[in-house]
Structures are given as C-alpha cells and as structure tokens.
Amino acid sequence: MRASGLEFVLVRPVALNDGENRGGVGTLAFDSAAEAPPTQHLSRVDLAAFLIDQCASNEFLGQAPGVSWLDPPAKK
C-alpha cells in the first residue's frame, strides 16, 4: 500500500459486537503494531462512526490504527 502512492487508512478493530452506540465516546485508536488494545470490545456502530470520521480527517492518513473502546461496557 505504501509503495502505491495512494492515500489510505487501514483500520484494525478488535472483536466486534452488537453493543450500544457510545457515540464515539470512549473509543480509542492505538498503534496496533506496538500496543495492546485497552479492551477487546467495540460495537459495530462505533466502528462505523470512526470510519466515517476518517473520511474527513488526516489524523491517521498512511497509518494502520487499531480501534477499541477505552473501557469495557458496563455489566447489566
């Protein structure tokens, strides 16, 4: 990818679930090559919101961030 000269963001989510929409609150992008994720959880809807945000941002351009919630969802 890097050699192609094209702009990219390769998103690496943790295990996805059908959990609640946290509205991006508590969602963290981390260096998936160097760090362990804070949790092993992320809802599909929060991943979708992160992906949409990246369409309008250069924050992770040319990178491969992992995406996770900062903390696990509260037990019910």
N, C-alpha and C positions, 0 to 999 in steps of 0.2 A: 504494500500500500504506500509506504513512504516514498519508494522509488518512482511511483506513478506520477507524482507531482500534483495529484488531486487532493483537495481538502477532505478530511474525514474526522469523525469521532467514533471510535469503536467502543461501545458501551458494554460493560460486563456486569450484569446484575447477579445478585445472589439468588437463592431459591425463591421463586415467585409464589405468591398465594393470592387468594381472592379476598384478602383482608380489607379493612376500611381504607378510605381515602383520607390520608393525613394532609392532603393539600400541599405536599412537598415539605411540610414541617417535620423536621427530624430526619430528612433524607440526606445522605452524605455521599459524595463522590470521593473515592480514595484511590491511591495508586495501587492497582490490583497486582502489580509485579512486585511490590515491596512491602505491602501492609496486609494484615489480616482484616477482614471486614468486621465492623463493630458488632453486627448481628448477622444471622443467616437468613433474615427475613426482609421481604419487600413486596408490597402489593403491586399487582399489575397496573392499577390505575396510577399509582405514584411513579412507576417506571414510565408510563406513557407521558405523564406530565413532565418528567425530566427530559425525555426525548424531544418533546415539543419545544421546551425551553432551549435546548441545544441548537435548534434550527435558527434561533435569533441571537445566539451568543458565540463568541470566540473563545470562551473560557477554557474549553478542553480541546480546541482545534489541534489536530495532529497527535492526540493522545488516546489512551485506552483506559478510561477510568472505570473502576468498579463502582457499583451503586448499591447502597444498603440503607436501611433505617439506622439511626443512631442508637436507638434502644428498642428492645422487643415490645410488641404490643401488650397492653395490659391484659392480664388473665381475667376471664369473665366467670 
